[in-house]
Each structure stands twice: as structure tokens, then as C-alpha cells.
Amino acid sequence: MAGEATRGPSPRGAAVRKAVMLLLCLGVPTGRAYNVDTGSALLYQGPPDTLFGYSVVLHSHGDNRWLVVGAPTANWLANASVVNPGAIYRCRIGKNPGRTCEQLQLGSPTGDPCGKTCLEERDNQWLGVTLARQPGENGSIVTCGHRWKNIFYIKNENKLPTGVCYGMPSDLRTELSRRISPCYQGSISMCRART
């Protein structure tokens, strides 16, 4: 047994290493990036310094085709007092020669009540960092801001960064959007009623 532990590499292992080195020396073909259709690509630009394009999803509703784009550090047009809350934009595909995009306001610009033991902080919440669409025709869209915080307990020096999401119907009517707070539990009695 002691003799086996001190022996060098097996002849088969040495042959494998030589073959790998030979392939590396000969230059294994490397992968190259490409775009499927560079000739008719559509370019949409959002406001600078907003991370416009961080997340994107193609969306359709009826005859309308949209590119929905997340910009996690954008400011809201409807409320400039919130610092870089993030936003999503809809960019029409076709019949949009200027390739303009419209910011969608999710939730109330002045704030939404979020529960009995909740006070929201929307600064730097990164809304639009994620986008998802239900599959199939006329699927709804969900977008989230994972840095949204509950500051109700700030007097105890606690902030609860639970995040927030918004669900939008397939027609992208933001007044019908609904807030989703998956990690917030309003009270213990409410939590017991759910289980």
C-alpha cells in the first residue's frame, strides 16, 4: 500500500494531460458573441444614469407590441421628492418612428398605505430591477424593487428591507396595477388568520 501512494501519475492520466495541453496549444475555437439581426435592430434610449435597460421584456396586448424596460435608478416624473426610486417604461414597437418610451407610474406618487405596522421608504428602491411576464396571450406583468424598506420601526434603529412588487394588467393601465408585498405581515393576528 505504501508503494502505491508514492507512485507517479498513471500512464492513462499522463496521456489525458498531454491531450488537453495539445488542444490548448493548437487553439481550441473560442465562442464569439453575435446578434441575431443587426440589420434591423431597434434601439431605444432612456434617461442617462438610470440603468435604463437593466431588465427588459417583450409584451403584446391585442394589436399593440411593446418593449417594457426597467430603469432601477430613474426618478419619477410625478414625484421628484422620492430619490431614485426606479421606474419602468413602455416603448411601442412599430408606429414609433422616434423610438420614444413612456414612463409608467406604478402606485400612488404620494405613497401607498402598506399596513398597520408599515411606513414605506421608496428612496433607492430599485423598482424595475426585475420584470416578468405571464406566458400566453395578454399575460400580465410584474416588476419589483428589492430595496424598498419598511421604516415603521426606525425609532428602534431598524429598517426592514422587504422589497415591493407591482402587478400590471396586460393593457399596461397603471391605475389598475396592484401592489404586492410578499414579505410583509401586518400583525400576528392577520398572520394566524391566513394559516
PyMOL commands that set and color helices and strands:
alter all, ss='L'
color gray80, all
select helices_A, chain A and resi 2-6+11-26+154-156+174-176+188-194
alter helices_A, ss='H'
color red, helices_A
select strands_A, chain A and resi 55-61+64-71+87-92+101-104+120-121+130-133+141-145+149-150+164-168+178-180
alter strands_A, ss='S'
color yellow, strands_A
deselect
rebuild
show_as cartoon
